[in-house]
Amino acid sequence: METPKFRYIGKPLRRVEDQYAVRGRMGYADDMEFPDQHYAAILHSPYAHALVKGIDYSKALKLPGVKYVLTGEEVAKRTKPITARAAPVSPNTQYVMAYKKVRYMGEPVAAVVADNKYVARDALDLIEVTYEPLPVVRDLDDALREGAPLIYEELGTNVVIHDKFEFGDVDEAFAKADVTAKQRIGIHRYSSTPLEGYVVNASYDNTRDVLNVIATDQQPGRTVQAVSGLLGLPSSRVRLLVPPMGGGFGYKLAVWQYVVIVSLLAMSTGKPVKWVQTRSESLYGPHRPKGYMDVELALSSGGRILGMKLTDWELDGNWPYVAGLYSLIKFANMSGPYEIPAYSFEYYSVATNQPPVVQDRGVGKPFMTFVLERAMDLASKKLGVDPAEFRLRNMVPPDKMPYTTPSGEIYESGNFPAVLRRALEVSEYQEWRRKQREIKGRRRIGIGISCGIEPGTSNLGYYYLTKPGVPDFTGAGEMSTAEITPDGYIKLNMNGPEIGTGHVTTLTQVACELFNVSPDKVNVSNLYDSNDGHLGYSGTYSNAFNDVYVGAAVKALTELREKVLELASHELGVEPGELVLDDGSVCQKGTSKCVSLAEVAKLAYNRLTFLPPGEPPGLKIVASYSNPTAKPFNRSNFNVQLTHSNSAHVAVVEVDPELGNVRILKYVIVHDAGRVINPGIVEGLVIGSTASGIGGALYEEFVFDENMVNLTLTFGDYLKPTAMEVPDIQVEQMETPAPNTPFGTKAVGEGGAITSLAAVANAVEDALSDYGVVVTSLPLKPQKVWELVNRR
């Protein structure tokens, strides 16, 4: 098939938004102030599990400048409990602020408003809280033991969800197996920690009964509904503005809790109230969950996978709201790029006194790929087959696309073997194998491979696979507004807030392509306004931008273009089919007969009596788009996500067994995200997400003491990889366009975080093969590597 020719799609246009960032003119949430601005500070529990016996804030109220103190008791009177999305039974005692009981260190117990942010923080020291400490639930065994403390007494158990799914004949697959490979693999708590934390600024307009909120929110469509529901306000009286953010990574999907708290403060005082999260507050949580997974593969002697059994233990901390989501979304890439005819999946969502969980970059898919790719290496060793060759034998061939997995996930396109072969070639895999055999000495060389599926656009009904009743949300879609301004410029509003991922530039290129104009003629707004219209889950998350967000923009721009051509046809007296768009004008093909977009706009906005009969004035289109492959859910056949990029990572490491140090010598990625709109932006996203995965594999970990006190509340303790630790990552892009999205684009932004954990772990294990090391958990810090070598 001939590749379409584009003028702007596929070109590395310099990022439009960067000019504002480098000049300090981006306009972040903390830059915005209301008149008579007041400030909030939040008091957090020092205990992970305790009863709140009393709160005395009388001294705080006497501090000059303090206006109000909010406690959990008042929150419980004025709001509703938080309900679970996936859990069949929802606890009724979890509010946005602790009431009677705290369940994790860092949980909000009170909030102060003052006319100065320093006064507000000083007032926290004057609030006296009487706690009665309770035994804590630390880990899986602790949660499941007989007589364990209960996080939610009303549930009668710490297992919030337990369910099992089976696809294909798993028993038959294992009965036929010549060999099996089995291992328990764990994942630790870590987080993406965006540079900018939560910021919420709320003002209640008493004259119009409207709550105005500015917030760093990745999912504002859902937040408007949540805040209006919890506060008992009609959603028409809640307006949410989201300016550009300094990173999101899923962490800012949970800001709505604090939107409710700050809104209550604003409504109680009649003052605009701003709260800016500190770094330590951001490290309290939420995080991605700790977990364990038992994996077993049924294998033929010829090196084919016949079946798979998975048991997943997801430690979801104390928030039932997100219980089970990390497990359920694993269906999106459960079988990876491989043909696995049958598999079963049993999972448990377990409550502990760890902090809350949020949908951090990739959600459950990095752990799923880590488990699967570790199992691939374990199986290849059992069979005595090279790990690259074993993967190639089991990959879905391109002639089977679109391919439907046993659980119903639809891989719309891709050439998985070609991606892996190219990664092996670019990384000089065989040459490194030769060097590995030849190099002698203390330091050992290891080569790790990891192949991953990078899904995009959540088909939101998967939340309800374990919950009875009609789903609140299904499918996935987005809205967009496109217009020609009265002076002839193209203006586009996007419902996905800007989080630093180049969305303004990407949509500028889309508009330039469809209207054949230069980028200076396009203005893409980077300020989300809920008054512009949104769907229930509008936002920037779930790797959905290249699908439903671009799709909504394309639909709005296409309808706008059709209207422009109709008006130009009327103005020029020629048929619309004879017209072309050319650099800000509409011209008759093959002639000099043209009318500018500004002139068309003048007709639409000003010369209304000259419009064609029945033609409405203006040049503004609001359009909605949903992915056509979304389908209603049933337990035997469902697709969790709707586009599927893929990549192959090859990591070469050097390990010092005596010191436990790991150094990455070479890192190669071959990545297929369908048709790429801006290669430079895509490469940056791939490298950035891979750096996040390398951090999770080697450095980052939240550490708690025996009382579940978080010991990692600064970047001096919670170790992030810097430019000194992140290697030079070589990225090559392949393109297999998706048949179900505009322009054939697919997901990009999470793939590096999904696939890199196993690449690094497999390389370290390969380097230490002489020591019999088996990597079953992360991060591989020097102490841990030394302990693996010395069997401690």
C-alpha positions, 0 to 999 in steps of 0.5 A, a space after each residue: 500500500 502506498 504511503 500517503 504524502 503529508 506536508 506536516 504529518 511526520 515532520 519534526 516541527 519544533 515544539 510550539 509551546 516551548 517558547 513560552 516555557 523557556 521565557 517563563 510565560 507558560 502560566 502554571 497553576 501556581 502563577 494564577 491568583 484571585 483577588 484577595 487570595 488566601 492560602 491553605 495548609 494541610 495537616 497530615 497524620 504521622 501514624 499509618 493506622 490510628 483512631 482520631 480521638 479528638 482535634 483541638 484547633 482553638 489555638 490555631 484559630 487565635 493566630 493572627 491571619 488564620 480564618 478557618 480550620 476544617 476537620 474530618 468531622 465537618 467533611 463527613 457532615 458536608 460531603 459523601 463517602 468515596 465509592 469504589 470503582 471496581 470493588 463489588 462492595 464499597 466501604 462507607 467510611 472513607 472521605 476525602 479527609 480522615 474521619 475518626 480513623 487514619 489509614 496511612 501516614 500522610 492522610 489529611 486530618 485538618 486544613 487551615 486557611 490564612 491570609 498568608 501561606 506561612 501563617 497557614 503552615 505555622 498554624 498547623 503546629 498549633 493543632 492538637 490531635 489525639 491519636 490512639 495508635 492501632 496495629 498496622 497491616 504492612 504486607 501481603 502475609 500481614 493482611 491475610 493472616 488470621 486475626 489481622 487488623 482490618 483497614 475497613 471493619 465494615 468489609 470484615 476482610 482485607 481482601 477488597 476484591 477476589 476474582 478469577 478469569 479463564 480463557 481457553 482450556 488451561 488444564 489441557 494446555 498444562 496436561 500437554 506440556 513437556 516443560 513448565 516454568 514457574 516463579 513468584 515475581 514481585 514489584 515494589 512501590 515507586 512513583 513518577 514524581 512530577 516536577 510540579 505537585 498538586 495545586 488547587 485554587 478555589 473561589 466560590 462566587 456567592 452572587 451566582 452560586 458558582 464554584 470556580 476552581 483552578 487545578 493541576 488535574 489530568 482528568 478534569 471531566 471526571 473531577 467536575 462530576 466527582 466534586 459536584 457529586 461529593 459536594 452536592 452541587 449541580 455540575 453546571 455550577 462547577 467550573 474547572 480551569 486546568 492550565 499547562 502542568 509541569 508533568 502528570 504521569 497519572 499522578 495528577 489523576 488523584 487531585 480531586 480529593 484535594 479539590 474537594 477539601 480546598 473548595 470546602 475551605 473557599 465555600 466556608 470562608 467566602 475567600 479564594 483559597 490556594 493550596 500548593 503541595 510540598 515535595 514531602 507531601 507529594 511523596 506521602 502518596 499516592 503511588 503505584 502499588 506493591 504487588 506479587 504475581 505467580 506465573 507459570 508457563 506450559 511449554 512444548 519441547 519445541 519451544 512453544 507456549 501452550 498456556 499460562 497461569 497467573 495469580 496476582 496480589 495487588 496491595 492497594 493501600 487504603 483507598 477502595 476507589 482504585 482497588 483492582 484497577 492495576 490488576 484488571 488493566 493487565 488484560 490489555 497486555 497480558 499475553 504481550 506480543 505472543 500467541 498464548 492459546 489459553 490462560 487463567 488470571 486470578 487476582 486479589 486486591 488487598 487493603 493495607 496501611 500503605 498510602 493510596 494508589 494512583 494510576 501511575 505511568 502505565 498503571 498495571 502494564 509495567 508489572 505485567 510486562 515485567 512478569 511476562 518477560 521475566 518468565 520468557 527468560 526463565 522458560 528459554 533457560 529451561 528449554 536451552 534456547 536463546 531468549 531472542 529466538 524463544 521470543 521470535 518463535 512465539 510472536 504473533 505473525 504480521 499476517 494474523 493482524 488484526 489479532 484477537 487475544 483469548 480474552 478479547 483484546 484486539 491488536 489492530 496492527 503490528 509486525 512484532 518479529 520485525 521490531 525485535 529483529 531490528 532491535 537485535 540488529 541495531 544493538 549488535 546483539 550477537 557481537 555483544 554475546 561474543 564479547 560476553 564470552 570473551 571478556 574475563 575479569 571481575 565485572 560481568 557483561 549481561 544482555 537483556 531483551 524485553 518486548 512489550 505491548 503499549 496499549 492506549 485509550 482505556 475502554 472504561 467499562 473494564 472497571 466494572 468486570 467485578 462489579 454488579 450493575 450497569 457501568 457508569 462509564 463505558 467506551 472511550 471518547 473525547 470532544 474538541 472545538 475548532 473555529 476560524 476566528 473573525 480575522 481568519 486564524 484557526 483556533 482549536 481547544 483540546 479537552 486533554 490538559 497540557 502536561 508537557 507532552 507536546 500536545 499543542 505542537 501535535 494538534 498544530 500539525 494536524 490543523 496545518 495538514 487539514 487546512 494547508 496553512 503554516 503553523 503561525 496561522 494556528 492557535 491551540 489553546 493549552 488552557 482547559 475550561 470545563 465550560 467548553 464542554 467535555 465528556 465524563 472522563 475527558 482528560 490527558 491519561 491512558 495513552 489516549 491522545 493519539 487516538 480519541 484526542 487527535 480523533 476529536 480534533 480531526 473530526 472538528 477540523 474536518 467539519 469546519 473545513 467543509 463549512 469553509 469550502 461551502 462558504 467559499 463556494 458561495 462567495 466565488 460562485 464555483 462548486 466546492 469540489 473545485 476548491 483547494 485550501 492553500 496557505 490561508 486562502 481557498 482557491 479554485 483549482 488551476 486558477 488565481 481565483 481565491 478568497 482568504 480565510 479572513 474573507 470567509 470569516 467576515 462572511 460568516 460573522 459579519 455579512 449575515 444577510 449574504 450567507 447561503 439560505 439556511 446557513 447558520 452564522 459563525 465558523 465554530 464546530 464542536 465535535 465528539 469522537 469515540 474509537 470504533 473498536 470499543 465494545 460493551 464488556 462481558 466476562 468472556 470477551 472484552 478489549 480493555 484498551 483500543 490501540 496497541 503500539 509495541 517495542 523491543 528493548 535491548 539493554 547491555 549492562 556491566 555488573 560488579 558482583 563484589 560491589 553490586 553496582 550496575 552500569 548500563 553500557 548500551 540501550 536500544 529501543 525499536 518502537 512502533 507507534 503507528 504513523 508518527 505525527 512528530 518524530 522528535 516529540 515521540 522520541 522524547 516521550 520514549 526516552 523519558 518513559 524509559 528513564 522512568 522505567 530504569 529508575 524503577 528497575 535500579 533506584 526508586 523505592 518507597 521504604 517504610 519502617 515497621 510502623 509503616 512510616 514513610 522513610 523516603 520523603 525527600 529526593 535525598 532518600 527517594 532516589 531518582 535517576 539523573 542525567 548521570 545515571 540515564 544512559 544514551 538511549 538509541 531509539 529507532 521508529 518503525 511505522 505500522 499504521 493503525 486501521 482504526 484511528 485518524 492518520 493511523 496513529 497509536 499510543 505513545 508515552 508509556 511504552 518505555 516505562 512498560 518495557 524497560 523494567 524487564 530489559 534491565 532485570 534480564 540483563 543483570 540476571 544474564 550478567 550474573 548467570 555464573 552465580 545462579 542468580 534469579 531476579 524476582 523483584 526490584 529495584 536492583 540497588 547495589 545492596 540487593 545485587 550483592 545479596 543476590 550474588 552472596 545468597 543473603 
